Amino acid sequence: MTAALAGHELVLGYPRSTVVHGVSVGLEAGVVTALIGPNGSGKSTVLRSLARLHPVTSGTVELEGADSSPLSAKAFACQVTLLSQSRPHPSGLTVHDVVAFGRHPHRRRFAALTDADRGAIAHAMELTGTTTMADRAVDQLSGGELQRVWLASCLAQDTSVLLLDEPTNHLDLRYQVETLDLVRDLADHHGTAIGVVLHDLNQAAAVADRVVLLHHGRVRAAGVPVDVLTADHLTDVYGLPIETTCDPDTGRVRIEPRGKHHLRR
């Protein structure tokens, strides 16, 4: 299957250091790809490079269907969106205002919202459980509520590729589960190509079709969860004993780190 969005042999870094070394990753329509690995392994940097928000030292980022000429930022944003970790905390705006930001790539400058815009905004708010917040000021929201509002803004952008950097961060258990359910629904029912950075390995095992395990800016393993989320791979990369089991009925991997108190009752 052709990747909807792909990075080939990406070398990425900052002025005084290279942090990603020759990483290749492809996101396919209807497939959830999880990027996992310890802090500093390059997960978020790779994701940002796919969103054209981090410069590529060498390698290429390719969007399916794009011709050889580079897409404008606006045209690219009509096809790819990113929910990043670092987002502004707007003041003086309502939840509806922030979600409406997602329609910017589709609108003419200074144009009013169209029926299509309003429909996309309403649908995104319904999916994220933010409809009842529409008139609330965003500077009065909790961190978890604001996280859902920014996710709604991404969904209102209505793109074929969705990039999520730790989307369950700051959310309570209910909304963590609902966010992961939404990620699966977008892939399964809308054919969205999804790349998601997750720290929770059990969440990655539950939601992802493919997993890319990064270590020191390189791919340690990539493939289906049962092949990547092995005790050997994870123990080596995370530097502590990790046991894994596989549910014979669902095929889902379960990960359990073994700290010094793991036998305590």
Residue pairs with C-beta under 8 A, 6 or more apart in sequence:
1 28
1 29
1 31
2 28
2 64
3 26
3 27
3 28
3 62
3 64
3 193
4 27
4 28
4 29
4 63
4 64
4 160
4 161
4 193
5 26
5 27
5 50
5 61
5 62
5 63
5 64
5 80
5 161
5 193
5 195
6 24
6 25
6 26
6 27
6 61
6 62
7 23
7 24
7 25
7 26
7 46
7 49
7 50
7 59
7 60
7 61
7 62
8 24
8 59
8 60
8 61
8 62
9 22
9 23
9 24
9 58
9 59
9 60
10 20
10 22
10 23
10 24
10 25
10 46
10 49
10 56
10 58
10 59
10 61
11 18
11 20
11 21
11 22
11 56
11 57
11 58
11 59
12 18
12 19
12 20
12 23
12 42
12 45
12 46
12 49
12 54
12 55
12 56
12 57
12 217
13 19
13 20
13 57
18 57
18 217
19 40
19 42
19 45
19 217
20 42
20 45
20 46
20 49
20 217
20 218
21 216
21 217
21 218
22 59
22 218
23 42
23 46
23 214
23 217
23 218
23 219
24 59
24 219
25 33
25 35
25 46
25 50
25 195
25 212
25 219
25 222
26 33
27 33
27 50
27 161
27 193
27 194
27 195
28 193
29 160
29 191
29 192
29 193
30 187
30 188
30 191
30 192
30 193
31 187
31 193
31 194
31 209
31 210
32 183
32 184
32 187
32 194
32 196
32 207
32 208
32 209
32 210
33 194
33 195
33 196
33 208
33 209
33 210
33 211
33 212
34 196
34 197
34 198
34 204
34 207
34 208
34 210
34 211
34 212
35 43
35 46
35 47
35 195
35 196
35 197
35 198
35 212
35 214
36 43
36 197
36 198
36 199
36 201
36 204
36 211
36 212
36 213
36 214
37 43
37 213
37 214
37 215
37 220
37 237
38 215
38 237
38 238
38 239
41 214
41 215
41 216
41 217
41 237
42 214
42 216
42 217
43 165
43 197
43 214
44 84
44 85
44 165
44 166
44 197
45 54
46 214
47 82
47 163
47 165
47 195
47 197
48 54
48 82
48 84
48 165
49 55
49 56
49 61
50 61
50 80
50 163
50 195
51 80
51 81
51 82
51 163
52 61
52 73
52 76
52 80
53 82
53 84
63 71
63 76
63 79
63 80
63 161
71 79
74 105
75 105
77 104
77 105
77 157
77 159
78 105
78 106
78 157
78 159
79 159
79 160
79 161
80 159
80 160
80 161
80 163
81 102
81 154
81 157
81 159
81 161
81 162
81 163
82 154
82 163
82 164
82 165
83 150
83 151
83 154
83 162
83 163
83 164
83 165
83 167
84 165
85 165
85 166
85 169
87 146
87 150
89 138
89 139
89 146
90 97
90 98
90 138
90 139
91 138
91 139
92 137
92 139
93 137
93 138
94 134
94 135
94 136
94 137
94 138
95 125
95 130
95 133
95 134
95 135
95 136
95 138
95 141
95 149
96 121
96 125
96 134
96 135
97 138
98 138
98 149
98 150
98 153
99 121
99 124
99 125
99 130
99 149
99 152
99 153
99 156
100 113
100 117
100 121
100 153
100 156
101 153
101 156
102 120
102 121
102 124
102 152
102 153
102 154
102 155
102 156
102 157
102 158
103 113
103 117
103 120
103 121
103 156
103 157
105 157
106 116
106 117
106 157
106 158
107 113
107 114
107 117
113 121
120 156
120 158
121 156
122 131
123 155
123 156
124 152
124 153
124 154
124 155
124 156
125 131
125 133
125 134
125 152
125 156
127 152
127 155
127 182
128 148
128 149
128 151
128 152
128 155
128 182
129 148
129 175
129 178
130 145
130 148
130 149
130 152
133 141
133 145
133 149
138 146
138 149
141 149
143 170
144 170
144 171
144 172
144 175
146 170
147 167
147 169
147 170
147 171
148 171
148 175
148 179
151 164
151 167
151 179
154 162
154 164
155 162
155 186
159 192
160 191
160 192
160 193
161 192
161 193
161 194
161 195
162 186
162 192
162 193
162 194
162 195
163 194
163 195
163 196
164 183
164 194
164 195
164 196
164 197
165 196
165 197
166 197
166 198
166 199
167 179
167 183
167 196
168 175
168 176
168 179
168 180
168 198
168 200
168 203
171 179
176 203
180 203
180 206
180 207
183 194
183 196
183 207
184 207
186 192
186 194
187 193
187 194
187 209
196 207
196 208
198 204
198 207
198 208
201 229
201 234
201 255
202 254
202 255
204 211
204 225
204 229
205 211
205 225
205 229
205 252
205 253
205 254
205 255
206 252
208 225
209 224
210 222
210 223
210 224
210 225
211 221
211 222
211 223
211 224
211 225
211 228
211 229
212 219
212 221
212 222
212 228
213 219
213 220
213 221
213 222
213 228
213 229
213 233
213 234
213 237
214 220
215 236
215 237
220 233
220 236
220 237
221 227
221 228
221 230
221 233
222 228
225 252
225 253
226 246
226 251
226 253
229 244
229 253
229 255
230 244
231 242
231 243
231 244
234 242
234 244
234 255
235 241
235 242
238 257
240 257
240 258
240 259
241 257
241 258
242 255
242 256
242 257
242 258
243 255
243 256
243 258
244 253
244 254
244 255
244 256
245 253
245 254
245 256
246 252
246 253
246 254
247 253
247 254
256 262
